[in-house]
Amino acid sequence: MGVYHVVLLALTVASCRAFWLSRGNPTALAEGRAVEESCLALADEGSCEFYTCFENRLPCGRDWYMLRHGQYYCNKMQRLSSTFTDAGQAFLSDAQRCLTQALKPLYQRDNVDCHSLEHQAVAAITPCFIDNAFCSVFRDNTDQFARIYDVGDLFTRGAGKVWREIAALALRCTHEYIRDFSSETHSNVVSSVNGMVDALRDAVEVN
């Protein structure tokens, strides 16, 4: 994995897993607002509208995860989805659905600490990415990912945690790349050897 790929991985993870400036720990209260089945359905669909639904019931404000990052990047991915490969588009859809479904139990609470909510929301990102073949998709869509993520999210307070996540994800993808390359090389060697054997056998039979 080259430096360019690592930097793009950094942007990918940082935009989703950045830990922002301390803003205290406000608590969002439902205050009698009911859990709406339509909102749960949006979560199951992976709809960007779910973030607004969540915020309307448990408002943390525009500086917190739901609006500042969850909804923002969901909308941006949706807007640029057509520039990705078919596999990339499937990844965006499946990963987003995984992320919104992970938030359903939190949405159904009557109160939630906004700081804890932020940490629990971003905790779902790496498994949702890995489980939906991020590493293979990233190889074929590096430029597309670069257009989505904002570099400013990489350089914020507490970014050490972000870099640790970047290192872990980069290591996982590097292992996958090496495995795939080794498998492809092995297949090519076997194919070449079989071809040589067939050619020799034909030559012997002709003689």
FIVEX-6657 format. One record per atom (N, C-alpha, C): residue in three letters; residue number from 1; atom name; x, y, z. Coordinates in steps of 0.001 Angstrom, whole numbers, plus 500000, padded with zeros to 6 digits. Atoms other than C-alpha are relative to their C-alpha. Last residue first. Example, Ala and Ser with C-alpha at 12.3 -4.5 7.8 and 13.67 -1.06 7.14 Angstrom:
<nodes>
NODE:aa:i:at:px:py:pz
NODE:SER:2:N:499180:498810:499940
NODE:SER:2:CA:513670:498940:507140
NODE:SER:2:C:499230:501090:500730
NODE:ALA:1:N:500890:498810:500000
NODE:ALA:1:CA:512300:495500:507800
NODE:ALA:1:C:500900:501200:500000
</nodes>
This chain:
<nodes>
NODE:aa:i:at:px:py:pz
NODE:ASN:207:N:498792:500742:500335
NODE:ASN:207:CA:506321:462349:468100
NODE:ASN:207:C:499775:498496:500146
NODE:VAL:206:N:499750:499800:501425
NODE:VAL:206:CA:502866:463960:468031
NODE:VAL:206:C:501193:499185:499562
NODE:GLU:205:N:500973:500783:500741
NODE:GLU:205:CA:501998:462433:471403
NODE:GLU:205:C:500209:500123:498510
NODE:VAL:204:N:499675:501416:499862
NODE:VAL:204:CA:505211:463737:472942
NODE:VAL:204:C:499051:499153:499167
NODE:ALA:203:N:498786:500226:500801
NODE:ALA:203:CA:504569:467266:471604
NODE:ALA:203:C:500394:498532:500024
NODE:ASP:202:N:500366:499974:501413
NODE:ASP:202:CA:501015:467239:472879
NODE:ASP:202:C:501189:499673:499120
NODE:ARG:201:N:500756:501221:500251
NODE:ARG:201:CA:502219:466137:476331
NODE:ARG:201:C:499605:499926:498517
NODE:LEU:200:N:499051:501115:500053
NODE:LEU:200:CA:504866:468855:476311
NODE:LEU:200:C:499294:498693:499666
NODE:ALA:199:N:499223:499838:501230
NODE:ALA:199:CA:502272:471504:475438
NODE:ALA:199:C:500996:498852:499825
NODE:ASP:198:N:500854:500355:501136
NODE:ASP:198:CA:499890:470236:478105
NODE:ASP:198:C:500776:500070:498692
NODE:VAL:197:N:500205:501450:499955
NODE:VAL:197:CA:502658:470283:480710
NODE:VAL:197:C:499169:499541:498808
NODE:MET:196:N:498755:500636:500442
NODE:MET:196:CA:503654:473827:479701
NODE:MET:196:C:499859:498485:499956
NODE:GLY:195:N:499876:499756:501429
NODE:GLY:195:CA:500057:475018:479985
NODE:GLY:195:C:501243:499343:499422
NODE:ASN:194:N:500937:500909:500667
NODE:ASN:194:CA:499686:473364:483360
NODE:ASN:194:C:500078:500155:498487
NODE:VAL:193:N:499437:501355:499909
NODE:VAL:193:CA:502837:475157:484525
NODE:VAL:193:C:499101:499007:499288
NODE:SER:192:N:498858:500073:500917
NODE:SER:192:CA:501527:478494:483259
NODE:SER:192:C:500597:498608:499977
NODE:SER:191:N:500519:499987:501361
NODE:SER:191:CA:498142:478003:484934
NODE:SER:191:C:501129:499856:498989
NODE:VAL:190:N:500619:501306:500249
NODE:VAL:190:CA:499798:477001:488195
NODE:VAL:190:C:499498:499911:498573
NODE:VAL:189:N:498914:500977:500097
NODE:VAL:189:CA:502026:480079:488062
NODE:VAL:189:C:499448:498615:499671
NODE:ASN:188:N:499323:499789:501277
NODE:ASN:188:CA:499098:482373:487260
NODE:ASN:188:C:501116:498983:499791
NODE:SER:187:N:500874:500485:501070
NODE:SER:187:CA:497032:480905:490098
NODE:SER:187:C:500673:500132:498641
NODE:HIS:186:N:500018:501466:499943
NODE:HIS:186:CA:499889:481361:492565
NODE:HIS:186:C:499168:499431:498863
NODE:THR:185:N:498707:500449:500506
NODE:THR:185:CA:500360:484975:491477
NODE:THR:185:C:500056:498484:499960
NODE:GLU:184:N:500012:499785:501450
NODE:GLU:184:CA:496649:485661:491928
NODE:GLU:184:C:501294:499493:499379
NODE:SER:183:N:500934:500958:500585
NODE:SER:183:CA:496648:484092:495385
NODE:SER:183:C:499998:500111:498484
NODE:SER:182:N:499376:501322:499910
NODE:SER:182:CA:499770:485994:496401
NODE:SER:182:C:499126:498947:499344
NODE:PHE:181:N:498900:500026:500964
NODE:PHE:181:CA:498274:489267:495145
NODE:PHE:181:C:500652:498625:499976
NODE:ASP:180:N:500569:500069:501346
NODE:ASP:180:CA:495006:488611:496963
NODE:ASP:180:C:501093:499896:498948
NODE:ARG:179:N:500636:501302:500168
NODE:ARG:179:CA:496811:487801:500207
NODE:ARG:179:C:499461:499837:498588
NODE:ILE:178:N:498927:500986:500127
NODE:ILE:178:CA:499090:490837:499880
NODE:ILE:178:C:499415:498612:499756
NODE:TYR:177:N:499367:499783:501302
NODE:TYR:177:CA:496115:493125:499223
NODE:TYR:177:C:501089:498951:499753
NODE:GLU:176:N:500901:500504:501037
NODE:GLU:176:CA:494164:491632:502139
NODE:GLU:176:C:500632:500140:498614
NODE:HIS:175:N:500016:501463:499918
NODE:HIS:175:CA:497100:492098:504499
NODE:HIS:175:C:499120:499411:498911
NODE:THR:174:N:498715:500455:500547
NODE:THR:174:CA:497475:495695:503302
NODE:THR:174:C:500078:498483:500012
NODE:CYS:173:N:500090:499949:501460
NODE:CYS:173:CA:493763:496270:503897
NODE:CYS:173:C:501287:499522:499347
NODE:ARG:172:N:500969:501003:500450
NODE:ARG:172:CA:493974:495090:507502
NODE:ARG:172:C:499943:499961:498477
NODE:LEU:171:N:499381:501312:499834
NODE:LEU:171:CA:497160:497074:508132
NODE:LEU:171:C:499083:498899:499496
NODE:ALA:170:N:498982:500122:501042
NODE:ALA:170:CA:495608:500224:506668
NODE:ALA:170:C:500670:498635:500065
NODE:LEU:169:N:500694:500237:501260
NODE:LEU:169:CA:492542:499714:508867
NODE:LEU:169:C:500986:499822:498854
NODE:ALA:168:N:500644:501311:499937
NODE:ALA:168:CA:494627:499309:512021
NODE:ALA:168:C:499320:499665:498675
NODE:ALA:167:N:498960:501034:500045
NODE:ALA:167:CA:496934:502212:511167
NODE:ALA:167:C:499367:498610:499975
NODE:ILE:166:N:499460:500013:501358
NODE:ILE:166:CA:493990:504477:510361
NODE:ILE:166:C:501014:498880:499852
NODE:GLU:165:N:500995:500675:500833
NODE:GLU:165:CA:492309:503528:513630
NODE:GLU:165:C:500490:499893:498558
NODE:ARG:164:N:499951:501414:499623
NODE:ARG:164:CA:495474:504422:515521
NODE:ARG:164:C:499005:499187:499180
NODE:TRP:163:N:498855:500607:500666
NODE:TRP:163:CA:495619:507672:513547
NODE:TRP:163:C:500147:498531:500363
NODE:VAL:162:N:500298:500141:501429
NODE:VAL:162:CA:492092:508553:514625
NODE:VAL:162:C:501149:499286:499296
NODE:LYS:161:N:500901:501147:500106
NODE:LYS:161:CA:492854:507887:518269
NODE:LYS:161:C:499670:499733:498543
NODE:GLY:160:N:499202:501202:499774
NODE:GLY:160:CA:495827:510230:518011
NODE:GLY:160:C:499165:498741:499871
NODE:ALA:159:N:499809:500731:501252
NODE:ALA:159:CA:493487:512832:516469
NODE:ALA:159:C:500872:498752:500159
NODE:GLY:158:N:500230:501415:499745
NODE:GLY:158:CA:492337:513898:519940
NODE:GLY:158:C:500232:499132:498779
NODE:ARG:157:N:499581:500431:498681
NODE:ARG:157:CA:491997:517524:518871
NODE:ARG:157:C:499646:498515:500223
NODE:THR:156:N:500807:499469:498913
NODE:THR:156:CA:491514:517933:515163
NODE:THR:156:C:500500:499441:501319
NODE:PHE:155:N:499135:499243:499110
NODE:PHE:155:CA:493670:517471:512109
NODE:PHE:155:C:499181:500711:501069
NODE:LEU:154:N:498865:500799:499574
NODE:LEU:154:CA:492047:514714:510085
NODE:LEU:154:C:500835:500690:501067
NODE:ASP:153:N:500425:500918:498950
NODE:ASP:153:CA:488652:516365:509843
NODE:ASP:153:C:501154:499155:500538
NODE:GLY:152:N:500000:499327:498704
NODE:GLY:152:CA:490206:519246:507928
NODE:GLY:152:C:499624:499084:501144
NODE:VAL:151:N:498704:500165:499359
NODE:VAL:151:CA:490960:516911:505012
NODE:VAL:151:C:500038:500637:501390
NODE:ASP:150:N:499419:498688:499740
NODE:ASP:150:CA:487281:516696:504103
NODE:ASP:150:C:501281:499853:500808
NODE:TYR:149:N:499590:499680:498640
NODE:TYR:149:CA:486202:513367:502649
NODE:TYR:149:C:500741:501318:500113
NODE:ILE:148:N:501028:499982:498964
NODE:ILE:148:CA:484096:512779:499556
NODE:ILE:148:C:500493:500637:501290
NODE:ARG:147:N:500937:498887:500232
NODE:ARG:147:CA:486369:513722:496667
NODE:ARG:147:C:498958:500113:501098
NODE:ALA:146:N:499296:498736:499750
NODE:ALA:146:CA:489208:511537:497987
NODE:ALA:146:C:499065:501192:499823
NODE:PHE:145:N:499977:499777:498553
NODE:PHE:145:CA:486822:508590:498163
NODE:PHE:145:C:500643:501337:500331
NODE:GLN:144:N:501374:499698:499585
NODE:GLN:144:CA:486176:508932:494431
NODE:GLN:144:C:499927:500251:501504
NODE:ASP:143:N:500288:498606:500351
NODE:ASP:143:CA:489889:509153:493671
NODE:ASP:143:C:498603:500409:500443
NODE:THR:142:N:499228:499084:499156
NODE:THR:142:CA:490585:505947:495579
NODE:THR:142:C:499685:501462:499705
NODE:ASN:141:N:500750:498747:499875
NODE:ASN:141:CA:487756:504005:493965
NODE:ASN:141:C:500736:501039:500839
NODE:ASP:140:N:500537:499591:501298
NODE:ASP:140:CA:489285:500790:492624
NODE:ASP:140:C:499279:501335:500033
NODE:ARG:139:N:498971:500082:501036
NODE:ARG:139:CA:491578:500038:495560
NODE:ARG:139:C:499514:500565:498669
NODE:PHE:138:N:499119:498837:499904
NODE:PHE:138:CA:488991:501290:498053
NODE:PHE:138:C:501039:500015:498893
NODE:VAL:137:N:500669:498875:500648
NODE:VAL:137:CA:486438:498702:496925
NODE:VAL:137:C:500914:501221:499960
NODE:SER:136:N:500001:500252:501438
NODE:SER:136:CA:488789:495840:497758
NODE:SER:136:C:499352:501148:499238
NODE:CYS:135:N:498632:500045:500520
NODE:CYS:135:CA:489540:497238:501200
NODE:CYS:135:C:500038:499786:498491
NODE:PHE:134:N:499409:498683:500237
NODE:PHE:134:CA:485961:498281:501960
NODE:PHE:134:C:501353:499912:499312
NODE:ALA:133:N:498922:500089:501008
NODE:ALA:133:CA:484564:494774:501523
NODE:ALA:133:C:500621:501344:499652
NODE:ASN:132:N:500559:499775:501333
NODE:ASN:132:CA:481245:495300:503349
NODE:ASN:132:C:501089:500220:498948
NODE:ASP:131:N:500972:501055:500318
NODE:ASP:131:CA:482237:493749:506670
NODE:ASP:131:C:499404:500157:498608
NODE:ILE:130:N:499295:501256:500257
NODE:ILE:130:CA:485329:495971:506763
NODE:ILE:130:C:499033:498913:499560
NODE:PHE:129:N:499172:499883:501195
NODE:PHE:129:CA:483359:499215:506388
NODE:PHE:129:C:500627:498654:499649
NODE:CYS:128:N:500916:499873:501144
NODE:CYS:128:CA:480608:498308:508851
NODE:CYS:128:C:500775:500128:498693
NODE:PRO:127:N:500574:501314:500353
NODE:PRO:127:CA:483250:497018:511274
NODE:PRO:127:C:499040:500069:498818
NODE:THR:126:N:498999:500935:500506
NODE:THR:126:CA:485176:500327:511004
NODE:THR:126:C:499418:498623:499699
NODE:ILE:125:N:499547:499706:501358
NODE:ILE:125:CA:482115:502565:511274
NODE:ILE:125:C:501012:498988:499463
NODE:ALA:124:N:500577:500934:500975
NODE:ALA:124:CA:480261:501071:514223
NODE:ALA:124:C:500634:500135:498622
NODE:ALA:123:N:499471:501339:499741
NODE:ALA:123:CA:482477:502723:516849
NODE:ALA:123:C:499497:498988:498982
NODE:VAL:122:N:498796:500196:500810
NODE:VAL:122:CA:481650:506089:515236
NODE:VAL:122:C:500605:498615:500210
NODE:ALA:121:N:500305:499902:501430
NODE:ALA:121:CA:478081:505948:516517
NODE:ALA:121:C:501237:499719:499159
NODE:GLN:120:N:500657:501242:500404
NODE:GLN:120:CA:479035:504676:519958
NODE:GLN:120:C:499687:500005:498509
NODE:HIS:119:N:499032:501097:499965
NODE:HIS:119:CA:481554:507484:520415
NODE:HIS:119:C:499370:498686:499544
NODE:GLU:118:N:499008:499776:501041
NODE:GLU:118:CA:479113:510164:519280
NODE:GLU:118:C:500991:498843:499927
NODE:LEU:117:N:500651:500311:501267
NODE:LEU:117:CA:476337:508774:521429
NODE:LEU:117:C:500988:500117:498853
NODE:SER:116:N:500015:501459:500096
NODE:SER:116:CA:478662:508833:524426
NODE:SER:116:C:499373:499550:498689
NODE:HIS:115:N:498615:500429:500182
NODE:HIS:115:CA:479319:512523:523825
NODE:HIS:115:C:500088:498486:499854
NODE:CYS:114:N:499578:499698:501371
NODE:CYS:114:CA:475641:513287:523280
NODE:CYS:114:C:501435:499570:499726
NODE:ASP:113:N:498878:499073:499848
NODE:ASP:113:CA:474524:511513:526457
NODE:ASP:113:C:500609:500223:498617
NODE:VAL:112:N:498686:500490:500408
NODE:VAL:112:CA:471241:509855:525542
NODE:VAL:112:C:501032:501103:500221
NODE:ASN:111:N:498958:498987:499821
NODE:ASN:111:CA:467664:510119:526720
NODE:ASN:111:C:501335:499378:499604
NODE:ASP:110:N:500670:498743:499649
NODE:ASP:110:CA:464365:508353:526082
NODE:ASP:110:C:500997:501111:500295
NODE:ARG:109:N:499889:499589:498601
NODE:ARG:109:CA:466060:505514:524217
NODE:ARG:109:C:499224:501297:500242
NODE:GLN:108:N:501178:500414:499246
NODE:GLN:108:CA:464725:504239:520881
NODE:GLN:108:C:500090:500309:501503
NODE:TYR:107:N:501150:499163:500356
NODE:TYR:107:CA:467251:506205:518815
NODE:TYR:107:C:498789:499696:500883
NODE:LEU:106:N:499776:498701:499359
NODE:LEU:106:CA:470096:504485:520640
NODE:LEU:106:C:498829:500938:499732
NODE:PRO:105:N:500230:500130:498555
NODE:PRO:105:CA:468769:501030:519732
NODE:PRO:105:C:500175:501320:500744
NODE:LYS:104:N:501407:500205:499623
NODE:LYS:104:CA:468433:502121:516066
NODE:LYS:104:C:499782:499853:501506
NODE:LEU:103:N:500482:498896:499175
NODE:LEU:103:CA:471949:503520:515697
NODE:LEU:103:C:498568:499805:500495
NODE:ALA:102:N:499286:500040:498727
NODE:ALA:102:CA:473547:500292:514441
NODE:ALA:102:C:499500:501077:500964
NODE:GLN:101:N:500599:501072:499200
NODE:GLN:101:CA:470875:500142:511739
NODE:GLN:101:C:500667:499901:501368
NODE:THR:100:N:501272:499510:499459
NODE:THR:100:CA:472031:503539:510497
NODE:THR:100:C:499309:498932:500841
NODE:LEU:99:N:499789:498921:499035
NODE:LEU:99:CA:475636:502387:510168
NODE:LEU:99:C:498686:500478:500610
NODE:CYS:98:N:499412:500567:498787
NODE:CYS:98:CA:474870:499044:508498
NODE:CYS:98:C:500135:501068:501080
NODE:ARG:97:N:501097:500731:499346
NODE:ARG:97:CA:472602:500762:505973
NODE:ARG:97:C:500483:499389:501318
NODE:GLN:96:N:500874:499001:499392
NODE:GLN:96:CA:475406:503194:505202
NODE:GLN:96:C:498825:499342:500715
NODE:ALA:95:N:499326:499465:498814
NODE:ALA:95:CA:477858:500338:504677
NODE:ALA:95:C:499108:501028:500695
NODE:ASP:94:N:499997:501010:498946
NODE:ASP:94:CA:475455:498527:502328
NODE:ASP:94:C:500632:500527:501292
NODE:SER:93:N:501365:500313:499574
NODE:SER:93:CA:474681:501555:500162
NODE:SER:93:C:499986:499051:501190
NODE:LEU:92:N:500557:498808:499359
NODE:LEU:92:CA:478242:502833:499973
NODE:LEU:92:C:498607:499720:500549
NODE:PHE:91:N:499358:499791:498702
NODE:PHE:91:CA:479569:499337:499273
NODE:PHE:91:C:499379:501183:500738
NODE:ALA:90:N:500581:500999:499106
NODE:ALA:90:CA:477037:498707:496501
NODE:ALA:90:C:500587:500146:501401
NODE:GLN:89:N:501353:499545:499699
NODE:GLN:89:CA:478089:501967:494861
NODE:GLN:89:C:499306:499029:500960
NODE:GLY:88:N:499901:498873:499084
NODE:GLY:88:CA:481725:500942:495087
NODE:GLY:88:C:498637:500521:500406
NODE:ALA:87:N:499677:500561:498679
NODE:ALA:87:CA:481007:497555:493542
NODE:ALA:87:C:500090:501106:501045
NODE:ASP:86:N:501195:500713:499529
NODE:ASP:86:CA:479276:499288:490638
NODE:ASP:86:C:500228:499422:501394
NODE:THR:85:N:500250:501221:500757
NODE:THR:85:CA:482230:501660:490338
NODE:THR:85:C:498726:499340:500536
NODE:PHE:84:N:499320:501211:499556
NODE:PHE:84:CA:481918:505048:491980
NODE:PHE:84:C:499730:498850:499028
NODE:THR:83:N:498625:499943:500508
NODE:THR:83:CA:480968:508336:490265
NODE:THR:83:C:500804:498765:500386
NODE:SER:82:N:499972:500385:501416
NODE:SER:82:CA:477241:507577:490690
NODE:SER:82:C:501401:500040:499409
NODE:SER:81:N:500030:501455:500188
NODE:SER:81:CA:477646:507624:494481
NODE:SER:81:C:500162:499591:498542
NODE:LEU:80:N:498883:500385:500861
NODE:LEU:80:CA:478677:511283:494573
NODE:LEU:80:C:500014:498512:499659
NODE:ARG:79:N:499889:499070:501123
NODE:ARG:79:CA:475402:512695:495941
NODE:ARG:79:C:501067:499565:499000
NODE:GLN:78:N:501141:500232:500882
NODE:GLN:78:CA:474746:509673:498125
NODE:GLN:78:C:500110:500865:498752
NODE:MET:77:N:499802:501298:500656
NODE:MET:77:CA:478217:509869:499623
NODE:MET:77:C:498883:499722:498999
NODE:LYS:76:N:498919:499821:500963
NODE:LYS:76:CA:477741:513581:500301
NODE:LYS:76:C:500289:498702:499256
NODE:ASN:75:N:500486:499247:501158
NODE:ASN:75:CA:474350:513052:501900
NODE:ASN:75:C:501074:500138:498923
NODE:CYS:74:N:500975:500859:500670
NODE:CYS:74:CA:475709:510335:504197
NODE:CYS:74:C:499491:500685:498737
NODE:TYR:73:N:499282:500928:500871
NODE:TYR:73:CA:478723:512498:504935
NODE:TYR:73:C:499069:499015:499305
NODE:TYR:72:N:499178:499300:500988
NODE:TYR:72:CA:476653:515411:506226
NODE:TYR:72:C:500670:499026:499033
NODE:GLN:71:N:500833:499545:501118
NODE:GLN:71:CA:473994:513290:507933
NODE:GLN:71:C:500831:500634:498893
NODE:GLY:70:N:500830:501080:500513
NODE:GLY:70:CA:476442:511413:510126
NODE:GLY:70:C:499206:500418:498771
NODE:HIS:69:N:499245:501036:500701
NODE:HIS:69:CA:479062:514146:510434
NODE:HIS:69:C:499111:498910:499406
NODE:ARG:68:N:498711:499516:500483
NODE:ARG:68:CA:477696:517482:511590
NODE:ARG:68:C:500747:498964:499188
NODE:LEU:67:N:500109:499034:501084
NODE:LEU:67:CA:474060:516470:511800
NODE:LEU:67:C:501352:500367:499404
NODE:MET:66:N:501115:500280:500908
NODE:MET:66:CA:474116:513279:513828
NODE:MET:66:C:499954:500939:498804
NODE:TYR:65:N:499833:500995:501055
NODE:TYR:65:CA:477597:513643:515305
NODE:TYR:65:C:498874:499955:498979
NODE:TRP:64:N:499786:501374:499606
NODE:TRP:64:CA:477427:516871:517275
NODE:TRP:64:C:499837:499048:498823
NODE:ASP:63:N:498575:500250:499825
NODE:ASP:63:CA:477934:520525:516442
NODE:ASP:63:C:500309:498547:500357
NODE:ARG:62:N:499299:500083:501281
NODE:ARG:62:CA:474460:520913:514934
NODE:ARG:62:C:501483:499695:500142
NODE:GLY:61:N:499566:498744:500607
NODE:GLY:61:CA:472634:520159:518160
NODE:GLY:61:C:500887:499779:498787
NODE:CYS:60:N:498706:499637:499411
NODE:CYS:60:CA:472181:517203:520511
NODE:CYS:60:C:500517:501320:499434
NODE:PRO:59:N:499168:498929:500560
NODE:PRO:59:CA:468476:516728:519795
NODE:PRO:59:C:501277:500273:500796
NODE:LEU:58:N:498979:499840:498958
NODE:LEU:58:CA:466981:513336:520699
NODE:LEU:58:C:501003:501059:499521
NODE:ARG:57:N:500489:500633:498761
NODE:ARG:57:CA:463704:513053:518757
NODE:ARG:57:C:500957:500219:501164
NODE:ASN:56:N:501286:499407:499617
NODE:ASN:56:CA:464434:515547:515980
NODE:ASN:56:C:499477:499410:501310
NODE:GLU:55:N:499754:498690:499392
NODE:GLU:55:CA:468084:514498:515885
NODE:GLU:55:C:498705:500654:500459
NODE:PHE:54:N:499353:500221:498704
NODE:PHE:54:CA:467170:510868:515256
NODE:PHE:54:C:500156:501333:500729
NODE:CYS:53:N:501012:500618:499144
NODE:CYS:53:CA:464768:511756:512447
NODE:CYS:53:C:500539:499827:501416
NODE:THR:52:N:500892:498904:499617
NODE:THR:52:CA:467363:514065:510939
NODE:THR:52:C:498932:499496:500950
NODE:TYR:51:N:499222:499138:499111
NODE:TYR:51:CA:469886:511222:510976
NODE:TYR:51:C:499171:501194:500474
NODE:PHE:50:N:500050:500533:498641
NODE:PHE:50:CA:467277:508845:509558
NODE:PHE:50:C:500748:500894:500977
NODE:GLU:49:N:501030:499302:499238
NODE:GLU:49:CA:466865:511081:506507
NODE:GLU:49:C:499913:499494:501440
NODE:CYS:48:N:499382:498854:499341
NODE:CYS:48:CA:470182:509757:505200
NODE:CYS:48:C:498988:500763:500850
NODE:SER:47:N:500327:498669:500511
NODE:SER:47:CA:468382:506494:504447
NODE:SER:47:C:500689:501105:500805
NODE:GLY:46:N:498732:499289:500137
NODE:GLY:46:CA:470088:503201:505236
NODE:GLY:46:C:499797:501398:499474
NODE:GLU:45:N:499721:499715:501410
NODE:GLU:45:CA:466833:501380:504506
NODE:GLU:45:C:501391:500594:499790
NODE:ASP:44:N:499863:501287:500684
NODE:ASP:44:CA:466650:499799:507961
NODE:ASP:44:C:500330:500173:498520
NODE:ALA:43:N:498737:500597:499551
NODE:ALA:43:CA:467302:503206:509521
NODE:ALA:43:C:500248:498681:499280
NODE:LEU:42:N:498929:499256:500673
NODE:LEU:42:CA:464527:504754:507423
NODE:LEU:42:C:501364:499435:500376
NODE:ALA:41:N:499971:500499:501379
NODE:ALA:41:CA:462160:502015:508645
NODE:ALA:41:C:501108:500695:499201
NODE:LEU:40:N:499337:501300:499937
NODE:LEU:40:CA:463038:502897:512231
NODE:LEU:40:C:500114:499390:498603
NODE:CYS:39:N:498577:499731:499796
NODE:CYS:39:CA:462154:506498:511433
NODE:CYS:39:C:500793:498699:500069
NODE:SER:38:N:499474:499528:501285
NODE:SER:38:CA:458792:505469:509961
NODE:SER:38:C:501494:500297:500107
NODE:GLU:37:N:499701:501174:500833
NODE:GLU:37:CA:458102:503427:513082
NODE:GLU:37:C:500584:500414:498652
NODE:GLU:36:N:500821:500101:501204
NODE:GLU:36:CA:458352:506608:515120
NODE:GLU:36:C:500436:498797:499157
NODE:VAL:35:N:499222:500701:501021
NODE:VAL:35:CA:459651:506501:518692
NODE:VAL:35:C:499083:499791:498799
NODE:ALA:34:N:500109:501453:500157
NODE:ALA:34:CA:457553:509011:520582
NODE:ALA:34:C:500989:499466:498970
NODE:ARG:33:N:500079:500280:501441
NODE:ARG:33:CA:458515:512507:521667
NODE:ARG:33:C:500098:498493:499779
NODE:GLY:32:N:501321:500444:500436
NODE:GLY:32:CA:457704:512743:525370
NODE:GLY:32:C:499870:499715:498523
NODE:GLU:31:N:501056:499124:499476
NODE:GLU:31:CA:460706:514809:526348
NODE:GLU:31:C:498627:499651:499421
NODE:ALA:30:N:501137:500179:500914
NODE:ALA:30:CA:463089:512797:524121
NODE:ALA:30:C:498829:500896:500404
NODE:LEU:29:N:501204:500555:499380
NODE:LEU:29:CA:466061:514213:526019
NODE:LEU:29:C:498872:499895:498988
NODE:ALA:28:N:501174:499796:500849
NODE:ALA:28:CA:469570:514807:524674
NODE:ALA:28:C:498812:499282:500629
NODE:THR:27:N:500870:501167:500102
NODE:THR:27:CA:472219:515071:527373
NODE:THR:27:C:498789:500352:499153
NODE:PRO:26:N:501448:499779:499897
NODE:PRO:26:CA:475028:517584:527027
NODE:PRO:26:C:499235:498689:499870
NODE:ASN:25:N:500749:501240:500215
NODE:ASN:25:CA:478577:516452:527724
NODE:ASN:25:C:498503:500233:500154
NODE:GLY:24:N:500811:500409:498870
NODE:GLY:24:CA:480922:519392:527406
NODE:GLY:24:C:499275:498716:499659
NODE:ARG:23:N:501109:499052:499913
NODE:ARG:23:CA:481979:520711:524046
NODE:ARG:23:C:499142:499704:501213
NODE:SER:22:N:500886:500253:498866
NODE:SER:22:CA:485404:519129:523769
NODE:SER:22:C:498937:501080:500085
NODE:LEU:21:N:499732:499166:498844
NODE:LEU:21:CA:486828:519627:520309
NODE:LEU:21:C:498982:499742:501102
NODE:TRP:20:N:499960:498573:500157
NODE:TRP:20:CA:486134:516751:517948
NODE:TRP:20:C:500275:500734:501306
NODE:PHE:19:N:500487:499632:498675
NODE:PHE:19:CA:487006:513106:517918
NODE:PHE:19:C:500204:501501:500147
NODE:ALA:18:N:499340:498887:499329
NODE:ALA:18:CA:487265:512109:514260
NODE:ALA:18:C:499372:500272:501357
NODE:ARG:17:N:499650:500363:498644
NODE:ARG:17:CA:485948:508661:513366
NODE:ARG:17:C:500679:501130:500755
NODE:CYS:16:N:501038:500751:499311
NODE:CYS:16:CA:484009:509271:510169
NODE:CYS:16:C:500292:499811:501485
NODE:SER:15:N:501262:499312:500209
NODE:SER:15:CA:486025:512011:508535
NODE:SER:15:C:498879:499320:500759
NODE:ALA:14:N:500082:498787:499196
NODE:ALA:14:CA:489160:510612:510099
NODE:ALA:14:C:498662:500693:499846
NODE:VAL:13:N:500260:500305:498598
NODE:VAL:13:CA:488638:507119:508738
NODE:VAL:13:C:499776:501265:500803
NODE:THR:12:N:501202:500816:499867
NODE:THR:12:CA:488260:508094:505112
NODE:THR:12:C:499642:499767:501449
NODE:LEU:11:N:501153:499127:500197
NODE:LEU:11:CA:490803:510886:505279
NODE:LEU:11:C:498698:499244:500202
NODE:ALA:10:N:500044:499077:498869
NODE:ALA:10:CA:493393:508562:506765
NODE:ALA:10:C:498797:500919:499895
NODE:LEU:9:N:500579:500752:498886
NODE:LEU:9:CA:492591:505891:504226
NODE:LEU:9:C:499861:500909:501211
NODE:LEU:8:N:501433:500080:500278
NODE:LEU:8:CA:493252:508508:501565
NODE:LEU:8:C:499279:499194:501060
NODE:VAL:7:N:500579:498676:499762
NODE:VAL:7:CA:496600:509261:503161
NODE:VAL:7:C:498503:499983:499751
NODE:VAL:6:N:500081:499814:498554
NODE:VAL:6:CA:497429:505548:503338
NODE:VAL:6:C:499374:501347:500332
NODE:HIS:5:N:501111:500791:499485
NODE:HIS:5:CA:496552:505093:499669
NODE:HIS:5:C:499835:500183:501500
NODE:TYR:4:N:501252:499397:500468
NODE:TYR:4:CA:498797:507958:498598
NODE:TYR:4:C:498794:499263:500564
NODE:VAL:3:N:500301:498855:499127
NODE:VAL:3:CA:501635:506618:500751
NODE:VAL:3:C:498669:500637:499617
NODE:GLY:2:N:499172:498817:500097
NODE:GLY:2:CA:501538:503312:498904
NODE:GLY:2:C:499566:501110:500937
NODE:MET:1:N:500855:498814:500000
NODE:MET:1:CA:500000:500000:500000
NODE:MET:1:C:500888:501231:500000
</nodes>
